[in-house]
């Protein structure tokens, strides 16, 4: 009950301050999307909405973010940002509105003494998290030499680290990126007390022809591992990058050698794995290809997943890349149905650029349809912007069963 009171009081304080400062420097946005399914008995198949509201007073900024889906109020975030010269603070709190539960809070105090930057992170999870209330800190020190060709970072973990923490809600009626919230600092790696949990030292060298990254990690028990990443840029004068990853662990006395290849020729990306037998390289496995080209307001993109058993294509919120299925599941990335092996996208923005009209079509090809060219689905949409602060979107989805969804969206910014 006490956390419900905290939620209610926080909201009233925020809304009350907003009312008192109605003539002040407010900012915010509202995005809403409705999905209609003509073939279903229930016409409304999806609903999502995000309302962001905030205001600035001199050095202080206070904001609120509310997410809604078909089943109701999903998340509530309250945040604050303040900056005074070289000192700044950025904090956020997350609540689960249905139960009024406090879930998470994170704060970051920064001292910008360029070229030296000091950041102190603190984070805490609420009593509803497995293991109960837990908290921790991270002390981060970053320095960069003029020109940016060398940098050093030291992160000291005190009951928390930068592995990230994700909160997820389950919905049987909608699939949306709004269902997950991810934050940088994870305060659950240790017990409910402050103690040394580890250290990570990162050193980078950047030159025209190569990049070297060294990462040294320590756990609470001592030295944990040493990793090196060496990237050769534009190898042999060609648009080809070669990356070699080495990792040495003292405790397990192991050495891992994981090379990878990447090309940026034109707008082409090749996703590869190196096949090895022990320490001997036996071949290269190409599991994905991405091509993108833009000309005169038109962008054409092709993404191919050459191994739908082990790899998937992620949604635009997660990079629209080909990545291992195991990695997507572990990181909580949303991805298209696994049998989609090809996505061809066309986006047209008639000149002059920025006129506010955009048309897009995404065509998916599947390994299981048996139709002409393995066609599986097409998404077509149009967006019309007015004045840079208001836009409306309409789109349809057609798959092998026919006309399955009509989406209507709106976005307002002030």
GUVO-587396 format. One record per residue (C-alpha): residue in one letter; x, y, z. Coordinates in nm, 3 decimals, padded with zeros to 5 digits. Example, Ala and Ser with C-alpha at 12.3 -4.5 7.8 and 13.67 -1.06 7.14 Angstrom:
{'A',{01.230,-00.450,00.780}}
{'S',{01.367,-00.106,00.714}}
END
This chain:
{'X',{00.000,00.000,00.000}}
{'X',{00.287,00.239,00.082}}
{'X',{00.419,00.212,-00.275}}
{'X',{00.075,00.291,-00.415}}
{'X',{00.079,00.606,-00.205}}
{'X',{00.423,00.692,-00.345}}
{'X',{00.292,00.653,-00.701}}
{'X',{-00.019,00.863,-00.637}}
{'X',{00.170,01.137,-00.452}}
{'X',{00.441,01.152,-00.721}}
{'X',{00.182,01.185,-00.996}}
{'X',{-00.011,01.454,-00.812}}
{'X',{00.307,01.649,-00.740}}
{'X',{00.404,01.631,-01.106}}
{'X',{00.059,01.722,-01.238}}
{'X',{00.017,01.994,-00.977}}
{'X',{00.349,02.151,-01.071}}
{'X',{00.250,02.131,-01.436}}
{'X',{-00.078,02.309,-01.365}}
{'X',{00.095,02.585,-01.170}}
{'X',{00.340,02.635,-01.454}}
{'X',{00.090,02.606,-01.736}}
{'X',{00.242,02.904,-01.910}}
{'X',{00.594,02.768,-01.870}}
{'X',{00.827,02.591,-02.108}}
{'X',{00.643,02.263,-02.150}}
{'X',{00.745,01.992,-02.391}}
{'X',{00.617,01.648,-02.472}}
{'X',{00.479,01.407,-02.726}}
{'X',{00.190,01.169,-02.771}}
{'X',{00.198,00.864,-02.996}}
{'X',{-00.094,00.626,-03.045}}
{'X',{-00.157,00.333,-03.279}}
{'X',{-00.471,00.123,-03.326}}
{'X',{-00.486,-00.209,-03.506}}
{'X',{-00.802,-00.341,-03.674}}
{'X',{-00.840,-00.702,-03.790}}
{'X',{-01.118,-00.742,-04.049}}
{'X',{-01.110,-01.123,-04.032}}
{'X',{-01.148,-01.148,-03.654}}
{'X',{-01.468,-01.139,-03.448}}
{'X',{-01.308,-00.867,-03.231}}
{'X',{-01.232,-00.579,-03.470}}
{'X',{-00.974,-00.412,-03.244}}
{'X',{-00.664,-00.631,-03.249}}
{'X',{-00.407,-00.398,-03.097}}
{'X',{-00.363,-00.068,-02.921}}
{'X',{-00.050,00.111,-02.799}}
{'X',{00.005,00.463,-02.676}}
{'X',{00.290,00.657,-02.519}}
{'X',{00.245,00.996,-02.352}}
{'X',{00.558,01.195,-02.262}}
{'X',{00.515,01.521,-02.070}}
{'X',{00.773,01.747,-01.911}}
{'X',{00.884,02.100,-01.837}}
{'X',{01.210,02.290,-01.794}}
{'X',{01.289,02.552,-01.536}}
{'X',{01.635,02.704,-01.577}}
{'X',{01.873,02.415,-01.499}}
{'X',{01.602,02.163,-01.401}}
{'X',{01.399,01.932,-01.625}}
{'X',{01.121,01.705,-01.496}}
{'X',{00.941,01.454,-01.717}}
{'X',{00.684,01.177,-01.713}}
{'X',{00.638,00.888,-01.955}}
{'X',{00.325,00.669,-01.958}}
{'X',{00.279,00.360,-02.175}}
{'X',{-00.059,00.202,-02.253}}
{'X',{-00.162,-00.109,-02.443}}
{'X',{-00.490,-00.289,-02.511}}
{'X',{-00.514,-00.422,-02.154}}
{'X',{-00.457,-00.082,-01.993}}
{'X',{-00.186,00.123,-01.823}}
{'X',{00.143,-00.064,-01.873}}
{'X',{00.436,00.140,-01.734}}
{'X',{00.490,00.472,-01.559}}
{'X',{00.827,00.647,-01.560}}
{'X',{00.919,00.962,-01.370}}
{'X',{01.248,01.131,-01.450}}
{'X',{01.453,01.437,-01.361}}
{'X',{01.757,01.602,-01.516}}
{'X',{01.960,01.892,-01.378}}
{'X',{02.276,02.060,-01.503}}
{'X',{02.491,02.326,-01.335}}
{'X',{02.811,02.392,-01.524}}
{'X',{03.029,02.083,-01.518}}
{'X',{02.794,01.896,-01.278}}
{'X',{02.479,01.718,-01.397}}
{'X',{02.231,01.463,-01.265}}
{'X',{02.002,01.227,-01.456}}
{'X',{01.754,01.000,-01.278}}
{'X',{01.452,00.782,-01.356}}
{'X',{01.197,00.580,-01.155}}
{'X',{00.981,00.297,-01.292}}
{'X',{00.641,00.190,-01.154}}
{'X',{00.396,-00.085,-01.242}}
{'X',{00.062,00.103,-01.244}}
{'X',{-00.175,-00.195,-01.214}}
{'X',{-00.047,-00.285,-00.867}}
{'X',{00.109,00.050,-00.781}}
{'X',{00.444,-00.124,-00.731}}
{'X',{00.778,00.049,-00.735}}
{'X',{01.005,-00.153,-00.968}}
{'X',{01.331,00.029,-01.026}}
{'X',{01.521,00.354,-00.994}}
{'X',{01.851,00.467,-01.144}}
{'X',{02.049,00.787,-01.095}}
{'X',{02.368,00.917,-01.252}}
{'X',{02.581,01.205,-01.117}}
{'X',{02.833,01.334,-01.371}}
{'X',{03.137,01.561,-01.336}}
{'X',{03.251,01.673,-01.681}}
{'X',{03.612,01.785,-01.641}}
{'X',{03.700,01.739,-02.010}}
{'X',{03.907,01.545,-02.109}}
{'X',{03.823,01.365,-01.783}}
{'X',{03.464,01.259,-01.710}}
{'X',{03.357,01.107,-01.377}}
{'X',{03.019,00.934,-01.342}}
{'X',{02.864,00.783,-01.031}}
{'X',{02.569,00.550,-01.092}}
{'X',{02.326,00.422,-00.831}}
{'X',{02.036,00.182,-00.882}}
{'X',{01.778,-00.006,-00.676}}
{'X',{01.503,-00.262,-00.743}}
{'X',{01.177,-00.277,-00.552}}
{'X',{01.049,-00.543,-00.309}}
{'X',{00.859,-00.725,-00.584}}
{'X',{01.180,-00.824,-00.762}}
{'X',{01.308,-01.181,-00.699}}
{'X',{01.531,-01.153,-00.393}}
{'X',{01.357,-00.841,-00.265}}
{'X',{01.501,-00.491,-00.239}}
{'X',{01.853,-00.467,-00.373}}
{'X',{02.081,-00.178,-00.461}}
{'X',{02.429,-00.102,-00.583}}
{'X',{02.668,00.157,-00.727}}
{'X',{02.908,00.194,-01.019}}
{'X',{03.200,00.440,-01.020}}
{'X',{03.298,00.516,-01.381}}
{'X',{03.606,00.715,-01.487}}
{'X',{03.661,00.806,-01.856}}
{'X',{03.946,00.997,-02.019}}
{'X',{04.017,01.069,-02.386}}
{'X',{04.323,01.222,-02.546}}
{'X',{04.281,01.517,-02.785}}
{'X',{04.193,01.393,-03.133}}
{'X',{04.017,01.088,-02.996}}
{'X',{04.286,00.840,-03.104}}
{'X',{04.318,00.696,-02.751}}
{'X',{04.078,00.659,-02.458}}
{'X',{04.069,00.490,-02.119}}
{'X',{03.773,00.387,-01.902}}
{'X',{03.761,00.236,-01.555}}
{'X',{03.433,00.104,-01.412}}
{'X',{03.429,-00.006,-01.047}}
{'X',{03.130,-00.221,-00.951}}
{'X',{02.988,-00.205,-00.598}}
{'X',{02.693,-00.444,-00.591}}
{'X',{02.596,-00.343,-00.947}}
{'X',{02.735,-00.353,-01.301}}
{'X',{02.662,-00.247,-01.659}}
{'X',{02.513,-00.580,-01.771}}
{'X',{02.168,-00.418,-01.792}}
{'X',{01.838,-00.512,-01.635}}
{'X',{01.509,-00.574,-01.819}}
{'X',{01.151,-00.563,-01.693}}
{'X',{00.892,-00.748,-01.900}}
{'X',{00.515,-00.774,-01.895}}
{'X',{00.327,-01.052,-02.071}}
{'X',{00.032,-00.981,-02.297}}
{'X',{-00.178,-01.237,-02.485}}
{'X',{-00.331,-00.970,-02.709}}
{'X',{-00.038,-00.765,-02.838}}
{'X',{00.328,-00.797,-02.938}}
{'X',{00.502,-00.466,-02.884}}
{'X',{00.838,-00.322,-02.785}}
{'X',{00.649,-00.140,-02.509}}
{'X',{00.623,-00.467,-02.316}}
{'X',{00.989,-00.444,-02.211}}
{'X',{01.187,-00.177,-02.029}}
{'X',{01.567,-00.202,-02.022}}
{'X',{01.809,00.002,-01.811}}
{'X',{02.188,00.018,-01.798}}
{'X',{02.270,-00.056,-01.433}}
{'X',{02.185,-00.394,-01.282}}
{'X',{02.188,-00.379,-00.898}}
{'X',{02.101,-00.748,-00.848}}
{'X',{02.445,-00.906,-00.899}}
{'X',{02.521,-00.916,-00.526}}
{'X',{02.346,-00.933,-00.193}}
{'X',{02.147,-00.651,-00.030}}
{'X',{02.462,-00.476,00.088}}
{'X',{02.744,-00.271,-00.061}}
{'X',{03.063,-00.460,-00.143}}
{'X',{03.325,-00.475,-00.416}}
{'X',{03.181,-00.678,-00.706}}
{'X',{03.434,-00.626,-00.983}}
{'X',{03.630,-00.392,-01.206}}
{'X',{03.645,-00.340,-01.582}}
{'X',{03.931,-00.152,-01.748}}
{'X',{03.897,-00.056,-02.115}}
{'X',{04.172,00.093,-02.329}}
{'X',{04.119,00.189,-02.696}}
{'X',{04.349,00.299,-02.975}}
{'X',{04.199,00.434,-03.299}}
{'X',{04.404,00.486,-03.613}}
{'X',{04.321,00.509,-03.982}}
{'X',{04.414,00.149,-04.056}}
{'X',{04.330,-00.037,-03.735}}
{'X',{04.150,-00.022,-03.400}}
{'X',{04.267,-00.195,-03.084}}
{'X',{04.050,-00.248,-02.777}}
{'X',{04.175,-00.403,-02.454}}
{'X',{03.930,-00.507,-02.180}}
{'X',{04.056,-00.632,-01.844}}
{'X',{03.799,-00.766,-01.597}}
{'X',{03.821,-00.843,-01.227}}
{'X',{03.565,-01.021,-01.010}}
{'X',{03.530,-01.003,-00.633}}
{'X',{03.767,-01.302,-00.613}}
{'X',{04.039,-01.143,-00.825}}
{'X',{04.150,-01.141,-01.189}}
{'X',{03.882,-01.277,-01.422}}
{'X',{03.993,-01.229,-01.782}}
{'X',{04.174,-01.030,-02.047}}
{'X',{04.024,-00.960,-02.387}}
{'X',{04.164,-00.798,-02.701}}
{'X',{03.978,-00.691,-03.013}}
{'X',{04.187,-00.597,-03.314}}
{'X',{04.013,-00.457,-03.621}}
{'X',{04.194,-00.400,-03.949}}
{'X',{04.008,-00.134,-04.149}}
{'X',{03.995,-00.135,-04.530}}
{'X',{04.222,-00.436,-04.556}}
{'X',{04.453,-00.439,-04.864}}
{'X',{04.304,-00.104,-04.966}}
{'X',{03.963,-00.267,-05.014}}
{'X',{03.638,-00.189,-04.829}}
{'X',{03.691,-00.499,-04.612}}
{'X',{03.726,-00.503,-04.232}}
{'X',{03.877,-00.796,-04.041}}
{'X',{03.815,-00.825,-03.666}}
{'X',{04.003,-01.063,-03.436}}
{'X',{03.884,-01.125,-03.080}}
{'X',{04.110,-01.287,-02.820}}
{'X',{04.003,-01.372,-02.466}}
{'X',{04.222,-01.521,-02.197}}
{'X',{04.087,-01.646,-01.863}}
{'X',{04.338,-01.727,-01.591}}
{'X',{04.103,-01.940,-01.381}}
{'X',{04.004,-02.171,-01.666}}
{'X',{04.336,-02.136,-01.852}}
{'X',{04.151,-02.094,-02.181}}
{'X',{04.221,-01.896,-02.495}}
{'X',{03.940,-01.812,-02.736}}
{'X',{04.007,-01.693,-03.092}}
{'X',{03.695,-01.556,-03.267}}
{'X',{03.768,-01.375,-03.595}}
{'X',{03.490,-01.216,-03.801}}
{'X',{03.460,-01.036,-04.134}}
{'X',{03.262,-00.729,-04.235}}
{'X',{03.243,-00.526,-04.553}}
{'X',{03.103,-00.179,-04.604}}
{'X',{03.134,-00.180,-04.982}}
{'X',{02.857,00.038,-05.117}}
{'X',{02.590,-00.029,-04.855}}
{'X',{02.655,-00.401,-04.816}}
{'X',{02.693,-00.584,-04.485}}
{'X',{02.789,-00.950,-04.473}}
{'X',{02.722,-01.147,-04.153}}
{'X',{02.976,-01.425,-04.110}}
{'X',{03.109,-01.684,-03.869}}
{'X',{03.452,-01.838,-03.884}}
{'X',{03.447,-02.219,-03.887}}
{'X',{03.718,-02.372,-03.672}}
{'X',{03.854,-02.710,-03.580}}
{'X',{04.041,-02.646,-03.259}}
{'X',{04.273,-02.356,-03.336}}
{'X',{04.263,-02.419,-03.714}}
{'X',{04.034,-02.208,-03.934}}
{'X',{03.851,-02.438,-04.176}}
{'X',{03.619,-02.198,-04.354}}
{'X',{03.379,-01.902,-04.344}}
{'X',{03.005,-01.940,-04.285}}
{'X',{02.800,-01.658,-04.439}}
{'X',{02.461,-01.659,-04.265}}
{'X',{02.323,-01.317,-04.359}}
{'X',{02.347,-01.035,-04.614}}
{'X',{02.210,-00.681,-04.584}}
{'X',{02.201,-00.433,-04.872}}
{'X',{02.077,-00.073,-04.861}}
{'X',{02.074,00.194,-05.133}}
{'X',{01.928,00.546,-05.140}}
{'X',{01.872,00.767,-05.443}}
{'X',{01.651,01.072,-05.507}}
{'X',{01.432,01.026,-05.201}}
{'X',{01.397,00.649,-05.243}}
{'X',{01.559,00.388,-05.017}}
{'X',{01.575,00.020,-05.106}}
{'X',{01.679,-00.234,-04.843}}
{'X',{01.722,-00.611,-04.865}}
{'X',{01.794,-00.838,-04.566}}
{'X',{01.861,-01.209,-04.622}}
{'X',{01.875,-01.473,-04.351}}
{'X',{02.054,-01.769,-04.507}}
{'X',{02.008,-01.999,-04.206}}
{'X',{01.659,-01.971,-04.055}}
{'X',{01.728,-02.261,-03.817}}
{'X',{01.986,-02.078,-03.606}}
{'X',{01.936,-01.712,-03.699}}
{'X',{01.653,-01.455,-03.709}}
{'X',{01.590,-01.104,-03.843}}
{'X',{01.527,-00.853,-03.565}}
{'X',{01.261,-00.581,-03.578}}
{'X',{01.359,-00.217,-03.647}}
{'X',{01.360,-00.139,-03.272}}
{'X',{01.650,-00.383,-03.238}}
{'X',{01.856,-00.287,-03.541}}
{'X',{01.691,-00.482,-03.825}}
{'X',{01.988,-00.719,-03.841}}
{'X',{02.050,-01.092,-03.876}}
{'X',{02.157,-01.234,-03.540}}
{'X',{02.170,-01.576,-03.367}}
{'X',{01.837,-01.695,-03.230}}
{'X',{01.999,-01.778,-02.895}}
{'X',{02.134,-01.422,-02.865}}
{'X',{01.798,-01.264,-02.954}}
{'X',{01.622,-01.474,-02.688}}
{'X',{01.888,-01.404,-02.424}}
{'X',{01.884,-01.028,-02.486}}
{'X',{01.504,-01.003,-02.516}}
{'X',{01.517,-00.876,-02.877}}
{'X',{01.197,-00.885,-03.079}}
{'X',{01.230,-01.058,-03.415}}
{'X',{01.015,-01.154,-03.711}}
{'X',{00.883,-01.511,-03.745}}
{'X',{01.177,-01.744,-03.778}}
{'X',{01.073,-01.882,-04.117}}
{'X',{01.109,-01.537,-04.281}}
{'X',{01.434,-01.562,-04.477}}
{'X',{01.412,-01.241,-04.682}}
{'X',{01.276,-00.889,-04.626}}
{'X',{01.270,-00.633,-04.906}}
{'X',{01.177,-00.278,-04.802}}
{'X',{01.106,00.027,-05.016}}
{'X',{01.067,00.375,-04.864}}
{'X',{00.972,00.667,-05.088}}
{'X',{00.982,01.030,-04.978}}
{'X',{00.883,01.250,-05.273}}
{'X',{01.090,01.565,-05.322}}
{'X',{01.144,01.811,-05.181}}
{'X',{01.293,01.618,-04.888}}
{'X',{01.117,01.675,-04.558}}
{'X',{00.785,01.766,-04.721}}
{'X',{00.606,01.540,-04.474}}
{'X',{00.486,01.259,-04.703}}
{'X',{00.637,00.909,-04.688}}
{'X',{00.529,00.579,-04.840}}
{'X',{00.676,00.244,-04.739}}
{'X',{00.628,-00.122,-04.826}}
{'X',{00.791,-00.422,-04.657}}
{'X',{00.764,-00.760,-04.830}}
{'X',{00.849,-01.079,-04.639}}
{'X',{00.945,-01.409,-04.799}}
{'X',{00.898,-01.732,-04.604}}
{'X',{01.034,-02.083,-04.626}}
{'X',{00.694,-02.238,-04.549}}
{'X',{00.433,-02.076,-04.778}}
{'X',{00.495,-02.258,-05.106}}
{'X',{00.360,-01.952,-05.291}}
{'X',{00.519,-01.775,-05.588}}
{'X',{00.868,-01.651,-05.492}}
{'X',{00.797,-01.778,-05.135}}
{'X',{00.591,-01.464,-05.066}}
{'X',{00.466,-01.457,-04.708}}
{'X',{00.346,-01.107,-04.617}}
{'X',{00.342,-00.742,-04.725}}
{'X',{00.313,-00.436,-04.501}}
{'X',{00.223,-00.110,-04.675}}
{'X',{00.196,00.226,-04.504}}
{'X',{00.184,00.599,-04.560}}
{'X',{00.277,00.884,-04.324}}
{'X',{00.171,01.246,-04.363}}
{'X',{00.339,01.512,-04.151}}
{'X',{00.198,01.857,-04.083}}
{'X',{00.419,02.139,-03.969}}
{'X',{00.680,01.914,-03.813}}
{'X',{00.474,01.868,-03.495}}
{'X',{00.186,01.643,-03.607}}
{'X',{00.174,01.332,-03.825}}
{'X',{-00.075,01.060,-03.911}}
{'X',{00.005,00.709,-04.030}}
{'X',{-00.206,00.444,-04.201}}
{'X',{-00.093,00.095,-04.296}}
{'X',{-00.229,-00.241,-04.402}}
{'X',{-00.097,-00.596,-04.362}}
{'X',{-00.170,-00.864,-04.622}}
{'X',{-00.048,-01.222,-04.583}}
{'X',{-00.132,-01.565,-04.724}}
{'X',{-00.474,-01.559,-04.552}}
{'X',{-00.572,-01.222,-04.701}}
{'X',{-00.625,-00.874,-04.556}}
{'X',{-00.537,-00.926,-04.187}}
{'X',{-00.474,-00.587,-04.029}}
{'X',{-00.529,-00.215,-04.073}}
{'X',{-00.315,00.014,-03.855}}
{'X',{-00.397,00.377,-03.781}}
{'X',{-00.148,00.593,-03.594}}
{'X',{-00.095,00.949,-03.483}}
{'X',{00.201,01.139,-03.333}}
{'X',{00.195,01.485,-03.177}}
{'X',{00.500,01.677,-03.051}}
{'X',{00.507,02.007,-02.867}}
END
